[in-house]
């Protein structure tokens, strides 16, 4: 009975919790997403404790697969949420760099470089501290930025992004479900 609880029950809760995180709704990393992530994490910790105390052999291997897929899916889901939000409702605008923020990291041997910019948009408003990534625009450069009208996601340089690839998430969900079923029916 306990294997069924941690195998099928834990796997089903994991899939539902991660589906909720991966649904990539438009409200971003709000309190509800944080609470859902903490619930998934708490169930994972409970599973690890249970695994260490009770399981051995095949059931332990199945639970290890469930928990590993769970952690990777949680990280993957949070990593693509901003990209999905900008894809769904991002607004692209042209602008001009009005301030370049220069930083350096002498501990890593990196000299001063532009790491963020303020961009004056076509409507006269200014988008502040847009991270530049690998781009290093200079004052006066014309560039394109994508903004979230609700302000949930930070403004990014470039056009509206494509939807994130969910292939890895689908494969991990399948692995998680298979491991959960294996755990439930593994011999004692």
N, C-alpha and C positions, 0 to 999 in steps of 0.2 A: 504494500500500500504506500509506503513511504517513497519508494522509487517512482511510483506513478505520480505522486505529488511533486517531487523534484524534477522528474523527467517531463511528463506531459504538462502538468500544471505550471511548473517553473518555466518551461519552454513557451507555453501559450502566453503567460504573462510577459515574458521577455519579448515575444513577437509583437504583442499588442503595445507594450510600452515603447518599443523601438519603432513600430509603425507610426505611433503618435509623434515621436521625435523626427522621423524621416518624412512625415507628411508635408513638412515644409510649408506650413501655413504662413500667411503674411504678417503675423504679429511678432516674428523674430524671437529673440532670446529674452522673453518676458518672464515674469514670476511663474506662470503656468509651465513653461518649458523647463525652467529650473527645477520646479517641484517634480515634474515627470522624470527628469534625469536623475534626481536624488532617489526617487522610488526605484528606478531600474538599478541604480548603484547599490542601494540597500538590499534588494533581492539578490544581486550578484554576490555581495559580501556574505549574506546568509547562506547562499549556496556553497561558497568556498569553505565556510566554517563547517557546514554539514558534510561536505566532501572529505575534509580532513579528518572528521571524527568517525564517520560511518562507512564510507564506501571504499572498496578496493577492486582491483581488476578491471573488468569491462565497464562497470558502472562509473568508476572513477574516470576512465578514459572518455566516456560519453559526457559526463559533467564538465570535464576540462574543455571539451569541444564547445559545449553550450556557453560556458562562461567566457571563453576566448572570443568566440564569434560575437557575443554580447558586447564586450568591451570595444572591439574594433568597429562594430556597427554604431555604437554610441558616438565614438569619435568621428567616424565618417559622416554621420547624420548632422552633427553640429558643424562640421567643416564645410558642408555644401549649402547650408541653409541661406546664408547671405547671397550666394550666387543665384539661388532659385528666386529669392525675393526680388533682386534686381532684374532678373529675366522677366518675371511676371509683371512688375509694375514700374520698373525703372524708366526715368525720363532722361533722354540724352540732350545735352545742350553744348553749344560751342562757347568758349571763353578765352580769356587772356590771363596769363600768369601775372599777378600784380605783386607777389611777394614769394621769395624762395626761402625756405627754412633749411639752413645748412647745419649739419651735425658731423661729428667725427668720433671715431672710436680708436684712440691711440693704443689701447690694450690689444687690439687685434690688428694693428698696423694699418688701419684705414684712415686716410686723410679726410679732410673736410669734403663733404658731398651733399647735394640737395636730396633731402629725404621726404620733404613735404612742401606743398605749395598752397598759396591762396589764389583762387581763380575768380576773376570778375566775369560773371555770366552775361549773356546778351540782354537780359532784362535789367541789368544794373546791380543786381544782388551779388554778394561775394560768398563763395564756398570756401570755408577756412580749413586749413591743415589737411589737405588731401594727400594721402600717402602716395609717394611716387614709385615705389618698388624699384625696378631696374631702370626706369626712365629717369633722366636728369634734365628736366626742362629749365630754361633760363627765363629771366624777367622779360616780359613782352611776347613770349611764345604763345601762339594760338594752338589750342588743343580742345579735345572733346572730353566731356565728363558725363558720368551717369549718376543721377541722384535718385534717392528714394523719396517720393513726395510725402510719405508719412514720417520720414526722419528716423526710421528704425535701423537702417543699414547705413554705414558711412559712405559718403560719396567716393566714387572711384574714377580714375582716369580711363578714358577709352569709351567705346560704344557699349550699348547694352549687351551683357554676356549671354551666351547660349545657355540653355537649360543644362544642369549638371547631369553627367552620366550616372544612371542608377544601376548599371550592370553589377558592379561590385556589391552594392547593397542587396540586390536580389539574390546573388550567389551566397552571400553570408547569411541571409535569412533562411535560405534552403539548407545550408550547413547546420544552422542553429536548430531548425526543426528536426532534421535527421538525427542530430546528436541527442536531442530531447527524447525522441521516440526510442532511440537505441538505449538510452539510460533507463527508460521506463520498463523496457522488456529485457534488459541485460540479466543474465543469470546471477544468482546470489554468490 
